[in-house]
Amino acid sequence: MTQATLEIHLTDEDLTAALREDVRAGLTAEPKTLPPKWFYDARGSELFEKITELPEYYPTRTERALLERVVGEIAQVAQAEVLVELGAGSAAKTRLLLQALTSGGPLKTYVPQDVSVAALSASAEEVASEFPGLGVHGVVSDFTATLDNLPGGGRRMIAFLGGTIGNLVPQERAAFLGGIRDVLEPGEQLLLGAGLVIDPAVLVPAYDDAAGVTAEFNRNVLHVLNARLNANFDPEKFAHVALWDAENEWIEMRLEAAEAMTVTIAELDLTVEFAAGEQLRTEISAKFRREGLESELAAAGFATERVWTDPDDRFALVLAERR
């Protein structure tokens, strides 16, 4: 069996420094914001796994069913020798791709990327065990800042699944897609999973479930700040808000202060005032139209090769080639 290897470009100290910077900038801004990546400590990851199993939350199961249906076509068109997965996590969906790309295909290496050493190490070892002969080379990094750390050697396909592209505002998406183009060679590919614009009556409950799991997930960012930066947030004094912004075509998740309060963040020597009813934006989840996706990819230097959607047009998988 091939042994999985791990390359570390992001330490816990690096993460703490980034958290400090994001919190200081976001909580002194007007309006206040925090990046969604800080939801994901161990508890946050568990809560998100629960969200993916909720009846209201269609994106995960829709993307997986779509991937199951078209993975053979993706493998046939891509002919990838190296599969790089950004934000790999447990690599659950990736196994579908790996199976298709290794079944008579040229795939030699799998490169999962994630910020968590523990999660990446475990999933890399599992994949190496399930696919003997496949080289597994994990990269611990932040995909928004360290794309240049991704190894080359062989025809690559970068997979960015789960609709995570929607967490970036348009300027961030342009920079991110441009960064991917810069690390790929002409003819290499990007496989992008993206949520599509649908009826808000279906969309909003996916981010505001009846059981309140998403509300707990949203408030978890405050628990992270309390634990890592010695803040004194009372998470239960913040209400979960999810709304559809029709102009920007994205879902916004916010935390709304139930009363006026003063919060201290001891590690930053920072005091933050919240007015009653004031909202802190914790996530956007942009949804796309096919023509918009293709336009953004073209602007970044990609030519769209194939687009696959589910029968209800809720999710798209786009295979694009670096020009």
Buried (B, 14 or more C-beta within 10 A) or exposed (E): EBEBEBBEBBEEEBBEEBBBEBBBEBBEEEEBBBBBBBBBBEBBBEBBBBBBEBEBBBBBBBBBEBBEEBBEBBBEBBEBBBBBBBBBBBBEBBBBBBBBBBEEBBBBBBBBBBBBBEBBBBBBBBBBEBBEEBBBBBBBBBBBBBBEBBBEEBBBBBBBBBBBBBBBEEEBBBEBBBBBBEBBEEEBBBBBBBBBBBEEEEBBBBBBBEEEBBBBBBBBBBBBBBEBBEBEBBBEBBBBBBBBEEEEBBBBBBBBBBEEBEBBBEBBEBEBEBEEEBBBBBBBBBBBBBEBBBEBBBEBBBEBBBBBBBEEEBBBBBBBBBE
